[in-house]
Amino acid sequence: MNHSHDVEIFTEYRLKSDAERYTWACWTFFVVISSLIGDSTILVASIKYKAFKLHKFTVTFIQHIAVSDFILALTYVAPCFASLAANGWAFGRFFCYLQPYTIWLCCPGSMFLICGMTTTKFLQLKCPLRARSWSKMMAQKICIGCWILALYYPICFLIIDPDDIAFDYRVYVCNPMFSSPIWKLQLLISFVVVGLFPNIIIMFTTVFFLYKARKSIKNPTGVNRKTKMKWQGIITVVLTATVFVMSYLPVSIYFMVANYVSKNPASLGWFHLDFHRVAVSLIHTNITANFYIYSLTVRSFRVFLQQMVKFQAYSPIRHQGSALSTSSQ
């Protein structure tokens, strides 16, 4: 069944206050700049300079999560910023149809990657001897498997109703409208299996890490450099997982029950308007947060950033000095 929409819907719910719209636009602009710079730095630091002194599995997941956040910043948050600035969609029908596919690939992709990162870290603690034989290629295969699983929603969009997409003024992005009756049960099942279950795994492993941390605090004997490095990785994983769950759980809840809550276009109510808008906006926090988490928890990455800042600070002085010596000759 195909549903044809105008490229814009819910136009009556566009932000009326310029102050609110510009405030939201400034937040999305910060997210875009912060994510593009931060995720690029993470990738360069981890691939070229080997600046993450963590387990190779954790570093591989960090790299894939950075790629996902970078794509979301370009294809999701940047157009959202432009739409808020223009108070409407300005990229044409083609990109409006393309945008949901990248959003619904990378958001579940990030969830599966973080689920994989917490699960493998859990297994490293439970089976440390076996974990020593894990290769980087094995980590890459798991990450590729996470991306393949994330194709579930884009494939469903193509099969069920590829034309059921429109620009939604509630959140200033193009989204699937889920108009087909098939989606009513499909969304509930898929978000429980594909959305809720991975989040439960993330929360379970995070609680386990916190339990281990509490035991470690009570028994501080035997703490050496290797132990500190291990807990550095655990704290990184815990904070990454916690921020992700807090950012994505509200939107997961919304899409699970949205088709069961009455939606009258003339009066959407707080759930379909305010809660939806806040839930979708919370995703922005996760897109930009990881760079700051790693800067806080990974000492080797923090040292790399400090060295880069010092290098940039002293570069003009060195260039000026060389220019003066050249002119004096």
N, C-alpha and C positions, 0 to 999 in steps of 0.2 A: 504494500500500500504506500503510495507516494503522497506527501503533503507539500503543497507549494506555499511558501510564506513570502511576504514582502521581506526585503533585506533587513528591515527594522521592525521590531515589535516592542510593545509596552512603552511606546513613546510618551505616554502620559506620566510615566514614572521616571523620566529624566530628572536629574538634580536641578531644582529650581533656584537654589541659592548658589551664587557664584563663589561665595566664601567656602562652602562645603566642597564644591567641585574643584576649586583650585587647591584646597588642602589635600584632597585625595590625589589630585594630579601631581602635587609635589612629592607625596609619599611614593607614588609609582615611579616617578623620575629617579628618586633616591634608590629605589629597589633595582631599577634597570642599570644605573651607573655602578652601583655597589656590586651587583651580581656579575656584570660583564667584566669589570676589573678584577673582582675577587676570584671568580671561577677561572679566568685566564691565568691569574697568578698561581692558583692551586695546581692547574695542569702543567704549567711551565716548571714550577718548583718541584713537582713530584716526578715528572718525566725526564726533564733535562738535568736538573740539579740534585735529584734524589734527596730533597730536603725533608721528607717525611720519614723519620726513623721509627717506623711502626712495622707491624707484621705485614708481609707482602700481600696477604689477602685483604687486610683492612685498607691498605693504600690503593689496591685495584678498585675496590668498591668506592672509595673516595673519589677516584678519577672519573668513574662512570656517573656518579651522582653529580659531580661538577659539570659534566657534559649535559646532563638532563636539565640542571638549573640554568645553564647558559642558553640552551634552546628555548626554555620557557621564558627567560628574560627577553629574548629577541622576538618570539612569535606570540607571546601572551601579554606580558606586562608592558612592553614598549607600545604595541598598538592600543592597549588600554589607556596609557598615558596620553597618546595622541587623540584618542576618542574623547577623553575627558577635557583636553584642551580645546578641541573643536566642538564639544558637546554633540557629537554624532560620529557615525562611522565614515571614515574618509579613504578607505583602501579598496573599494570596489567589491563586487559580488564574488569574484574568484577567490580573493584572499579570505573573505568571510567564510567561504565554504572550506577553505584549507585550514584555517586557524583551529577549529575544534579537534581536528585529527592530531595536530602536534600537542595540544593541551592534554587530550585524553590518551595519548601515548606516553608522554613524559611524566604526568602526575602518577598514574599507576606504576610506571617504570621506576620512579623514585621510591615508591612504597615497596616494590619487590626488591629493589637493591638494598634498601635499609633493612628490610626483613632478612635478606641474605647476609648482610654484614653482621647483624646482631646474632643470627643463628650460628654462623661460622665462628664468631668470637666465643659464643657459648660452648661450642664443641671444642674449641682450642683449650678452654679451661677444664672441660670434663675429660678430654682425651689429649693431653699435651704431647705425649710421645708420638701418637699417630699424626698429630697436626704438623710435626716437624717435616714430614715427607710431602706435605701439600705444596704444589708448585704454583707459580704465577699463571701458567697456562690453564691450570685447573680453575683458578679464580676467574680468569677471563671467560672460560666456558660457562661458569655459573652466571656471570653477569650477562652474557649473551642470552642465556636461558631466561633471565629476568626480562630482557627486552622483548623476547619472543612472546612471553606470557602477556606483556603489556599491549601486544597487538590485538588483544581480545576485543576491546571497545571499538577501535577504528574499523575492524572487520565487521562487527555488529552493525555499525552505522552504515557501511556499504551494503550489507545484505538486507537490513530491515527497511531503511528509508534514507537514502543518501541525500535527498533534497530537503529533509526536515531540519534545516539550519537557518538561524536568523540572528541578527544583532540584537542583543538584549540590553535595554537601557537600565535595567536593575543593576547590572554589574559591568556594563560598558565593554563587553566582549561578545564575540559570536559564539553561540552555543547550540547544540542539538536541542530540539524542543520536546523530543520523546512523545510525539503526538499519537503514534501508532498504539493500538490497544495491546500489542505484543509486549511493549515496554513495561506495562504495569507490573506483571509478574517477573519479567526478565530483569528489571532493575533491582527488585528486591532480592532475587536469588543471586544475581551477579555481585551485588555489593556485600552480601553476606559471605559468599565464597571467595570472591576476588578482592573485596575491600576490607571487611570486618575481620576475617580469619587471619590475614597477614598482620593486621594491627594488634590482634590478640597475641600473636607470636612475639611481635616487637615488645609489647608491654610485659609479657611473661619473662623474656630474656633480660629486659631492663631491670625488673624487680630482682631477678637472680643476681645481676651484677651489683645492685645496691646491697643485697644481703651479703655477698662476698666482701664488699667494701667495708661493711659494718664489722664483720668478723676480723678483717685485717686491721682495723683501727683498735679493736679490743686486744689483739695479739700482735703488737708491732715488732716482735723479735724477728730477726732474719731478714730485715729489709735491706736489700742491696741495690746496686744500679740496675741489675736485670729485672728485679721486682718493680722498681720505680718505672722502668720502661713499659712493663706489662700493664701497670695500672694507668699509665698515661694513655695507652690505647683503649683501655676499658672506659675511662672517663670520657674520652672523645666519642666513643660509640654511644655511651649512655646519653650524653647531651644532644648528640645528633638525632638519636631516636626519640628523645623526649620532645624536642622542638618539633619534629616531624609529626608526631601523634597529636600534639596540641594544635598544630596548624591544619591538619587534614581530617581529624575526626569530626568536627562540626559539618564540613561539606559532605562527608560520607553519610552522616546521619540524615542530612537534608535530602540527598538523592535516593536514599533507601525508602523514605516515607513520603516524598513529595507527591507522588501520584495517588496517595491515600488521603491527602489533605485537600479539601475543597479549594479550587483556584478559580475565582471569579475575576475576569480581567478588569471589571469596573472597580473592584475593591479586593485587592490581593490579600490583605491582612498582613500581620507582622511576620508570619512564618515564611511566606513566599516573597516578601519584600525585604524587611529589615534583617531577619535571620539569614536569608539567602545572601544578601549583600555582605554582611559581616563574615559569614562562613567562607565565601569565595575570596574575600579580601585577606583573610588569615593565611591563605596559601602564599601570598607575597612574602610573609615573614620567613617562611621556610626557604624560599628561593634565595634570599639574601643572607640568611643566618649562618650558613656553614663556614664561610670564610672567617667570620668572627669567632666561631667556636674553635676552629683549628688554631687560630692565632692565640687563643687563650690556653688551650690544652696541650698543644704539640710544641714542645720547647724547640726542637730542631727547625720547625717551620717559622717560629717566632724569631729565632736567631737569623734565619735567611732573610726575613722581612727587614730586620734591623740593619743587616749588612747592605741590602738593596737601598734603603733610605739613606744610609751614610754614603754609599757610592754616588747616589744622585745628588746629595748635598755637596760633596766635594768635587764633583765633575766640573762645574763652572769655574771653581777656583783653579783647578789644574789647567783647564783650557785657557783661562786668563793668564796664568803664569807662563805657559808655553808661548802664548802670543806676545807677551812682553819681552821674553828672552829672544824671540825671533826678530822683533822690531829693533831691539838694541844692537843686534848683530848687523 
